[in-house]
């Protein structure tokens, strides 16, 4: 089965968001798996592979594997579908980890990825994660420069869509999500047809700090006299610092940023906190800005 997956969904996703046609269907989610937040899956009791088994798996990239290897690797019922392979370092030792994953279109575009780490006694499975391609088609990858496995998850709803980047590392022989980035998010602001978007990027300053930059923007909706016209934009950078006891990067929020229920859950379910942070500026425009902007933001005096 040849994979025909796109490497980016942003242009298509934004077009859909502008039309307000993002489906609110709920995908079939494996147990304990959130639509926008992959969780750590349990590791099998039989989690050690011989070098011969790994060598065999390497030769089968893009091909189906045997039922016995499949069940040991993925712990799921056998499916005759090709496996893909990623190689890259996810920790501080010099040896690269191996990640084996598959995409199963028959199960509403879902899959799984399993990561192996080389030990003196063989290759140990350190973790696995479900892959959800229901809301987008960005393939898993390894950021070799920053030693992170990159997996995307997606949020969707009526007039809403998001791409969340989940970064995993090998921490003490376990695959751990150490950093999340809300890479793209869009929704229609309540009480108006205006579209709010967030686009983000990250830079690893060193092993102890990641700097995330978020670009926040509001554009007039189709019901405005100036559809698509820029109403408001701002940029904010938030540093994330490594917390050894929690094995993840946690944000240092700027002054005036609204408090979070859980700083560890930052970005798990989309980030409305940015709306609260920029709300004063938008309110000023809504009530005192140019007429077309007041109308686009739902000022009742302009409707």
Secondary structure, 3 states (H helix, E strand, C coil): CCCCCCCCCHHHHHHHHHHCCCCCCCCCCCCCCECCECCCCCCCCCCEECHHHHHHHHCCECCCCCHHHHHHHHCCCCCCCCEEEEEECCCCCCCCEEEEEEEEHHHCCEEEEEEEEEECCEEEEEEEEEEECCCCCCCCEEECCCCEEEEEEEEEECCEEEEEEEEEEECCCCEEEEEEEEEEEEEECCCCCCEEEEEEEEEEEECCEEEEEEEEEEECCCCCCCCCCEEEEEEEEEEEEEECCCCEEEEECCCCCCCCCCHHHCCCCCCCHHHHHHHHHHHHHHHHCCHHHHHHCCCHHHC
